[in-house]
Amino acid sequence: MSKSVGKFSGKVALVTGASRGIGAEIAKKLAAGGAEWIGVHYANNREAALKVVDELQALGSKAVALQAELNDGLTGVKQLWNTLEEAVRSEIGTVHLDILVNNAGIAPAIPFEETTIETFEEVVNVNLKAPYFLIQAASPFIRNGGRIINISTGFTRVAGPMQTIYSASKGAVETLTLALAPHFAAKGITVNAVRPGVTATDMNKDWLALPEAHAEAASMSAFGRVGTTEDVADIVAFIASEEARWVTGQFIDATGGTRL
């Protein structure tokens, strides 16, 4: 299939945690908009990542699956960026980036009293340290007018008693988003965060399969339904587009009006 022409034509993108769920859907939206090259990061599900790569290529984008474990601190970030550099240079000749979506995250549901230091450090590594240092690594290569989009959570707005460390890590990501917005503004690069609510993904599949759980999740939204990956990805695609050039340092709620 010939490459699409659209609002992301010629753009080079990296989406972390893109082998499934919201990340995969974001990658597809970028490809549908004509992105030239998309890095599909995954931690361990290579088969799923390669399926996404095939779908992106069918939409006309060049795409590569990039493996890296982000729960081991800086080693995974360095591995991811080095692999991306090599792949981009091989595919398009020069190393640059236009869109960085920090989507990878883990959200263990654990009571506050039972949170161990090991769990704490793993969540912080994936949810905060990885985005921080990935942005730092990418910074010299992000072209003027680029986009940095951090995926946060609605738990920064409403209480999640079983998600204390997850919520705290994402709150830190939002603070980072705010702090970096003026830092990148001179190059016309926007930095924003998007807050999904309960979304029908593989991660939530077993829980949402329970009728009472699904009804509870749907009742939290002002629209009375559970969010879809498309609901969130469409918002991310807008923030990644030229139309959102005047939006930066913001936390965009994508929860469907949860608990308003």
KEKE-3310 file (N, C-alpha, C; in steps of 0.2 Angstrom, whole numbers, plus 5000, padded with zeros to 4 digits):
npx = (5004:5003:5011:5001:4995:4994:4990:5001:5011:5027:5032:5042:5040:5040:5032:5030:5027:5019:5013:5001:4984:4981:4993:4996:4985:4987:4998:4993:4984:4993:5000:4989:4987:4998:5011:5029:5038:5038:5042:5039:5038:5041:5040:5040:5031:5034:5027:5015:5019:5025:5014:5007:5016:5015:5002:5004:5012:5004:4996:5004:5015:5033:5039:5045:5049:5054:5063:5064:5067:5059:5059:5071:5077:5089:5096:5087:5081:5092:5095:5084:5084:5096:5094:5083:5089:5098:5089:5081:5091:5095:5083:5079:5090:5094:5095:5082:5067:5050:5038:5035:5029:5026:5020:5021:5018:5015:5003:5001:4988:4988:4986:4990:4997:5003:5013:5028:5046:5052:5041:5038:5050:5050:5038:5041:5052:5047:5036:5040:5055:5059:5052:5057:5071:5071:5065:5075:5086:5081:5079:5090:5087:5074:5064:5060:5044:5040:5032:5029:5022:5015:5008:4996:4985:4968:4968:4975:4967:4955:4953:4962:4962:4968:4979:4990:5005:5006:4997:5004:5016:5012:5007:5019:5024:5015:5019:5032:5029:5023:5034:5043:5037:5040:5053:5055:5049:5055:5058:5046:5041:5029:5023:5014:5001:4991:4976:4970:4954:4945:4948:4944:4955:4967:4974:4964:4954:4950:4945:4935:4927:4918:4902:4897:4908:4910:4899:4900:4912:4907:4898:4905:4909:4903:4896:4891:4897:4911:4927:4935:4950:4951:4945:4954:4966:4962:4962:4975:4981:4976:4983:4995:4995:4997:4986:4985:4995:4996:4994:5001:5010:4999:4986:4977:4961:4955:4945:4932:4924:4925:4918:4912)
npy = (4994:5011:5025:5035:5051:5064:5073:5069:5067:5063:5063:5057:5045:5039:5027:5022:5006:5001:4989:4984:4988:5005:5011:5004:5008:5022:5022:5017:5028:5038:5032:5031:5044:5047:5046:5045:5036:5024:5020:5006:5002:4989:4978:4964:4957:4951:4946:4952:4965:4964:4962:4974:4982:4976:4981:4994:4996:4992:5002:5011:5017:5016:5005:4999:4986:4989:4982:4984:4983:4993:4993:4992:5003:5015:5007:5001:5012:5017:5007:5006:5019:5019:5008:5013:5024:5018:5011:5021:5029:5019:5017:5030:5038:5050:5054:5059:5065:5068:5066:5060:5048:5045:5031:5019:5010:5004:4997:4992:4985:4988:4987:5001:4999:4987:4989:4986:4990:4986:4985:4998:5004:4998:5003:5017:5017:5013:5021:5034:5037:5032:5039:5052:5051:5046:5057:5066:5060:5060:5074:5082:5078:5080:5088:5105:5111:5099:5086:5081:5069:5064:5050:5050:5048:5046:5045:5055:5065:5060:5050:5035:5023:5010:5012:5019:5021:5021:5031:5042:5041:5045:5058:5064:5064:5072:5084:5085:5087:5099:5107:5105:5111:5125:5124:5118:5126:5136:5130:5128:5116:5106:5101:5090:5081:5067:5061:5046:5037:5023:5011:5000:4988:4975:4974:4977:4967:4955:4959:4968:4959:4954:4956:4965:4973:4979:4986:4995:5002:5008:5017:5026:5036:5051:5049:5036:5024:5013:5018:5017:5012:5019:5031:5037:5037:5046:5058:5060:5060:5072:5081:5078:5084:5097:5106:5107:5116:5127:5123:5119:5112:5106:5096:5085:5079:5063:5055:5053:5061:5056:5053:5066)
npz = (5000:4996:5004:5015:5014:5025:5040:5048:5039:5034:5047:5061:5073:5090:5100:5116:5124:5114:5109:5112:5117:5122:5117:5105:5098:5097:5089:5077:5074:5071:5060:5051:5048:5040:5045:5043:5049:5062:5078:5087:5103:5114:5128:5131:5123:5109:5098:5098:5096:5083:5075:5076:5070:5057:5054:5054:5043:5033:5032:5027:5033:5038:5049:5065:5077:5093:5106:5124:5141:5153:5166:5173:5175:5170:5160:5151:5145:5138:5130:5122:5116:5109:5100:5093:5087:5078:5070:5064:5057:5048:5041:5036:5034:5042:5059:5068:5077:5078:5085:5101:5111:5127:5133:5139:5154:5171:5182:5196:5207:5223:5241:5251:5263:5259:5249:5243:5244:5232:5223:5223:5217:5205:5198:5198:5191:5178:5175:5178:5179:5166:5156:5159:5157:5144:5137:5139:5132:5119:5117:5109:5097:5093:5082:5077:5081:5086:5096:5112:5122:5136:5144:5156:5170:5175:5189:5194:5196:5202:5217:5220:5229:5229:5221:5224:5222:5209:5205:5211:5204:5191:5194:5196:5183:5177:5183:5179:5165:5165:5169:5159:5148:5145:5143:5131:5123:5115:5103:5097:5101:5109:5125:5133:5143:5144:5151:5153:5157:5164:5153:5139:5138:5135:5147:5156:5153:5159:5171:5167:5161:5171:5175:5185:5188:5175:5174:5185:5181:5170:5175:5181:5172:5164:5153:5154:5150:5146:5142:5126:5117:5106:5109:5117:5110:5099:5105:5109:5096:5091:5099:5095:5083:5071:5073:5087:5091:5099:5112:5127:5141:5147:5155:5148:5150:5148:5152:5150:5157:5171:5187:5188)
capx = (5000:5007:5010:4996:4997:4990:4993:5008:5015:5034:5034:5045:5037:5041:5027:5032:5021:5014:5012:4994:4980:4981:4999:4995:4980:4990:5003:4989:4982:4999:5001:4983:4988:5003:5018:5034:5042:5035:5045:5034:5042:5038:5044:5041:5027:5036:5022:5010:5022:5026:5007:5006:5021:5012:4996:5006:5015:4998:4993:5009:5021:5038:5038:5050:5047:5060:5062:5067:5063:5060:5058:5077:5081:5092:5099:5082:5081:5098:5094:5078:5086:5101:5090:5079:5094:5101:5084:5080:5097:5095:5077:5078:5096:5096:5092:5077:5061:5045:5033:5037:5023:5028:5014:5022:5017:5013:4998:4999:4983:4990:4984:4995:5001:5007:5017:5035:5051:5053:5036:5039:5055:5048:5033:5044:5057:5044:5032:5043:5062:5060:5050:5061:5077:5070:5064:5082:5090:5078:5079:5093:5085:5067:5064:5056:5037:5039:5027:5031:5015:5015:5001:4995:4980:4963:4969:4978:4961:4951:4957:4963:4965:4972:4984:4994:5011:5004:4995:5010:5021:5009:5007:5026:5024:5012:5023:5037:5026:5023:5041:5047:5034:5043:5060:5055:5044:5058:5058:5040:5039:5024:5024:5007:5000:4984:4974:4964:4951:4945:4948:4944:4961:4969:4975:4958:4949:4947:4941:4929:4922:4914:4896:4896:4914:4909:4893:4903:4916:4903:4894:4909:4909:4897:4893:4888:4901:4918:4931:4939:4957:4950:4943:4960:4970:4960:4964:4982:4982:4975:4988:5001:4994:4998:4981:4986:5002:4995:4992:5007:5010:4992:4984:4970:4957:4952:4942:4924:4920:4924:4916:4911)
capy = (5000:5017:5029:5039:5058:5067:5078:5067:5066:5065:5063:5051:5045:5034:5026:5017:5002:5001:4982:4983:4994:5012:5013:5002:5012:5028:5021:5017:5034:5041:5029:5033:5051:5048:5046:5041:5030:5024:5015:5002:4999:4984:4975:4957:4953:4953:4944:4957:4971:4963:4962:4981:4984:4974:4985:5001:4996:4991:5009:5015:5019:5012:5004:4994:4984:4990:4979:4986:4983:4999:4992:4991:5009:5018:5002:5000:5018:5018:5002:5009:5025:5016:5004:5018:5028:5014:5009:5027:5030:5014:5018:5037:5041:5054:5053:5064:5063:5073:5064:5055:5047:5040:5028:5013:5011:4998:5000:4986:4987:4985:4992:5006:4995:4981:4991:4985:4995:4983:4987:5005:5006:4996:5007:5023:5016:5012:5027:5041:5037:5030:5045:5057:5050:5046:5064:5069:5057:5062:5081:5085:5076:5082:5094:5111:5110:5092:5085:5076:5068:5059:5047:5050:5044:5050:5045:5061:5070:5057:5046:5028:5020:5004:5014:5025:5022:5022:5038:5046:5042:5049:5065:5067:5064:5078:5090:5085:5089:5107:5110:5105:5115:5131:5122:5116:5131:5140:5126:5126:5109:5106:5095:5089:5075:5065:5057:5041:5034:5016:5009:4993:4986:4969:4974:4977:4963:4950:4963:4971:4954:4953:4961:4970:4977:4983:4991:5000:5006:5012:5022:5032:5041:5055:5046:5030:5019:5012:5021:5013:5014:5024:5037:5040:5038:5051:5064:5060:5061:5079:5084:5077:5087:5105:5110:5108:5120:5132:5119:5116:5112:5105:5089:5084:5074:5059:5050:5053:5064:5052:5056:5073)
capz = (5000:4996:5010:5016:5015:5030:5045:5050:5033:5035:5054:5064:5080:5094:5105:5120:5126:5109:5107:5113:5120:5120:5113:5098:5094:5095:5083:5071:5072:5068:5053:5047:5047:5036:5048:5039:5052:5069:5082:5091:5108:5118:5134:5131:5119:5102:5093:5097:5093:5076:5072:5076:5064:5050:5053:5052:5036:5029:5032:5023:5037:5039:5057:5068:5084:5097:5113:5129:5147:5156:5173:5175:5176:5164:5155:5146:5141:5134:5125:5118:5112:5104:5095:5089:5083:5073:5065:5060:5053:5043:5037:5033:5033:5047:5066:5071:5080:5078:5090:5106:5116:5133:5135:5143:5161:5175:5187:5201:5212:5229:5246:5253:5268:5256:5244:5245:5240:5225:5218:5222:5213:5198:5196:5197:5185:5171:5174:5179:5177:5159:5152:5160:5153:5137:5134:5139:5126:5113:5116:5104:5090:5092:5077:5078:5080:5088:5101:5118:5125:5141:5145:5163:5172:5179:5196:5197:5197:5207:5222:5218:5235:5228:5216:5227:5219:5202:5205:5213:5199:5186:5196:5195:5176:5175:5186:5174:5159:5166:5170:5152:5142:5143:5141:5124:5119:5110:5096:5095:5103:5114:5130:5136:5146:5142:5156:5152:5163:5163:5146:5138:5135:5137:5154:5160:5150:5164:5176:5164:5159:5176:5173:5190:5187:5169:5176:5190:5177:5165:5179:5183:5166:5163:5147:5156:5146:5147:5137:5121:5115:5100:5113:5120:5104:5095:5108:5108:5089:5090:5103:5091:5076:5070:5076:5094:5091:5104:5118:5130:5148:5149:5157:5145:5153:5143:5156:5148:5163:5177:5193:5188)
cpx = (5004:5006:5005:4999:4992:4993:4999:5013:5023:5037:5037:5043:5040:5035:5029:5026:5016:5012:5004:4990:4981:4987:4998:4990:4983:4994:4999:4986:4987:5000:4995:4984:4995:5010:5023:5037:5039:5039:5040:5038:5038:5043:5045:5037:5029:5031:5017:5013:5023:5019:5006:5010:5018:5006:4998:5009:5010:4995:4998:5015:5026:5038:5043:5048:5054:5059:5066:5063:5065:5060:5065:5081:5084:5095:5094:5081:5086:5097:5089:5081:5091:5098:5086:5084:5096:5095:5082:5085:5097:5089:5077:5084:5099:5092:5088:5071:5056:5040:5035:5031:5025:5021:5015:5021:5014:5008:4996:4993:4985:4988:4991:5000:5005:5012:5024:5040:5052:5048:5036:5044:5053:5043:5037:5049:5053:5040:5035:5050:5063:5057:5055:5068:5077:5069:5071:5086:5087:5079:5083:5091:5077:5067:5059:5049:5035:5034:5030:5024:5016:5008:5001:4989:4975:4964:4973:4973:4956:4955:4956:4966:4970:4978:4988:5000:5010:5002:5000:5015:5018:5008:5014:5027:5021:5016:5029:5035:5026:5029:5045:5044:5038:5051:5060:5052:5048:5059:5051:5037:5034:5025:5017:5006:4992:4982:4968:4961:4951:4944:4948:4950:4962:4971:4969:4952:4946:4943:4934:4924:4917:4908:4896:4902:4913:4904:4896:4908:4913:4900:4898:4910:4903:4893:4890:4891:4908:4922:4934:4946:4956:4949:4949:4965:4969:4962:4971:4984:4981:4980:4994:5001:4996:4992:4981:4993:5002:4993:4999:5007:5003:4991:4977:4967:4953:4948:4934:4921:4919:4923:4915:4905)
cpy = (5006:5021:5034:5046:5061:5072:5076:5065:5068:5065:5057:5051:5039:5033:5021:5013:5002:4994:4980:4989:5001:5014:5010:5006:5019:5028:5021:5023:5038:5039:5031:5040:5052:5048:5042:5035:5030:5018:5012:4999:4994:4981:4968:4953:4955:4951:4949:4964:4970:4964:4970:4984:4982:4979:4992:5001:4995:4998:5014:5018:5014:5011:4998:4993:4985:4987:4983:4986:4989:4999:4991:4997:5012:5013:5001:5006:5019:5013:5004:5014:5023:5012:5008:5022:5024:5012:5016:5029:5025:5015:5025:5041:5046:5053:5059:5061:5069:5072:5059:5055:5042:5037:5022:5014:5004:5001:4994:4989:4984:4990:4995:5002:4989:4983:4990:4990:4992:4985:4994:5007:5004:5001:5014:5022:5016:5019:5034:5041:5036:5036:5051:5057:5049:5052:5067:5066:5059:5070:5084:5083:5077:5089:5099:5109:5103:5092:5079:5075:5062:5056:5046:5046:5048:5050:5051:5066:5067:5052:5039:5025:5014:5006:5019:5026:5024:5029:5043:5047:5046:5056:5068:5068:5071:5085:5091:5088:5097:5110:5110:5109:5121:5130:5121:5121:5135:5137:5125:5119:5110:5100:5095:5082:5073:5060:5052:5039:5027:5015:5002:4991:4979:4968:4974:4972:4958:4954:4965:4966:4952:4958:4967:4975:4982:4988:4997:5005:5011:5018:5027:5037:5045:5052:5039:5024:5018:5015:5016:5016:5020:5031:5041:5042:5044:5058:5065:5062:5069:5083:5084:5081:5095:5109:5111:5112:5125:5129:5116:5116:5110:5098:5088:5078:5070:5053:5049:5056:5060:5056:5064:5075)
cpz = (5000:5002:5010:5016:5019:5034:5048:5045:5035:5042:5056:5071:5083:5099:5109:5123:5121:5106:5107:5116:5117:5115:5106:5094:5092:5089:5077:5069:5068:5060:5048:5044:5042:5038:5044:5042:5059:5072:5087:5097:5112:5123:5132:5126:5112:5097:5092:5094:5085:5072:5071:5070:5058:5049:5051:5045:5031:5028:5028:5026:5037:5047:5059:5075:5088:5104:5118:5136:5151:5163:5177:5176:5169:5158:5150:5142:5136:5128:5120:5113:5107:5098:5090:5084:5077:5067:5061:5055:5047:5038:5033:5032:5039:5054:5068:5073:5080:5084:5095:5111:5121:5136:5140:5151:5164:5181:5192:5206:5219:5235:5249:5258:5265:5251:5246:5241:5233:5221:5217:5217:5205:5195:5194:5191:5178:5170:5175:5176:5169:5155:5153:5156:5146:5133:5134:5133:5120:5111:5110:5097:5088:5087:5079:5076:5082:5094:5106:5121:5130:5143:5153:5165:5175:5186:5198:5198:5202:5211:5219:5224:5234:5223:5218:5224:5212:5201:5206:5207:5193:5188:5195:5188:5174:5178:5181:5167:5159:5166:5163:5147:5141:5141:5134:5120:5113:5103:5094:5097:5109:5119:5134:5139:5145:5148:5154:5158:5162:5156:5144:5134:5137:5144:5158:5158:5155:5169:5173:5161:5164:5175:5178:5189:5181:5171:5180:5186:5173:5169:5181:5178:5166:5157:5148:5152:5148:5141:5132:5120:5110:5104:5115:5114:5100:5098:5108:5101:5088:5093:5099:5085:5077:5073:5083:5095:5097:5111:5121:5137:5151:5151:5154:5147:5148:5146:5155:5154:5169:5183:5193:5193)
residu = (MET:SER:LYS:SER:VAL:GLY:LYS:PHE:SER:GLY:LYS:VAL:ALA:LEU:VAL:THR:GLY:ALA:SER:ARG:GLY:ILE:GLY:ALA:GLU:ILE:ALA:LYS:LYS:LEU:ALA:ALA:GLY:GLY:ALA:GLU:TRP:ILE:GLY:VAL:HIS:TYR:ALA:ASN:ASN:ARG:GLU:ALA:ALA:LEU:LYS:VAL:VAL:ASP:GLU:LEU:GLN:ALA:LEU:GLY:SER:LYS:ALA:VAL:ALA:LEU:GLN:ALA:GLU:LEU:ASN:ASP:GLY:LEU:THR:GLY:VAL:LYS:GLN:LEU:TRP:ASN:THR:LEU:GLU:GLU:ALA:VAL:ARG:SER:GLU:ILE:GLY:THR:VAL:HIS:LEU:ASP:ILE:LEU:VAL:ASN:ASN:ALA:GLY:ILE:ALA:PRO:ALA:ILE:PRO:PHE:GLU:GLU:THR:THR:ILE:GLU:THR:PHE:GLU:GLU:VAL:VAL:ASN:VAL:ASN:LEU:LYS:ALA:PRO:TYR:PHE:LEU:ILE:GLN:ALA:ALA:SER:PRO:PHE:ILE:ARG:ASN:GLY:GLY:ARG:ILE:ILE:ASN:ILE:SER:THR:GLY:PHE:THR:ARG:VAL:ALA:GLY:PRO:MET:GLN:THR:ILE:TYR:SER:ALA:SER:LYS:GLY:ALA:VAL:GLU:THR:LEU:THR:LEU:ALA:LEU:ALA:PRO:HIS:PHE:ALA:ALA:LYS:GLY:ILE:THR:VAL:ASN:ALA:VAL:ARG:PRO:GLY:VAL:THR:ALA:THR:ASP:MET:ASN:LYS:ASP:TRP:LEU:ALA:LEU:PRO:GLU:ALA:HIS:ALA:GLU:ALA:ALA:SER:MET:SER:ALA:PHE:GLY:ARG:VAL:GLY:THR:THR:GLU:ASP:VAL:ALA:ASP:ILE:VAL:ALA:PHE:ILE:ALA:SER:GLU:GLU:ALA:ARG:TRP:VAL:THR:GLY:GLN:PHE:ILE:ASP:ALA:THR:GLY:GLY:THR:ARG:LEU)
# end
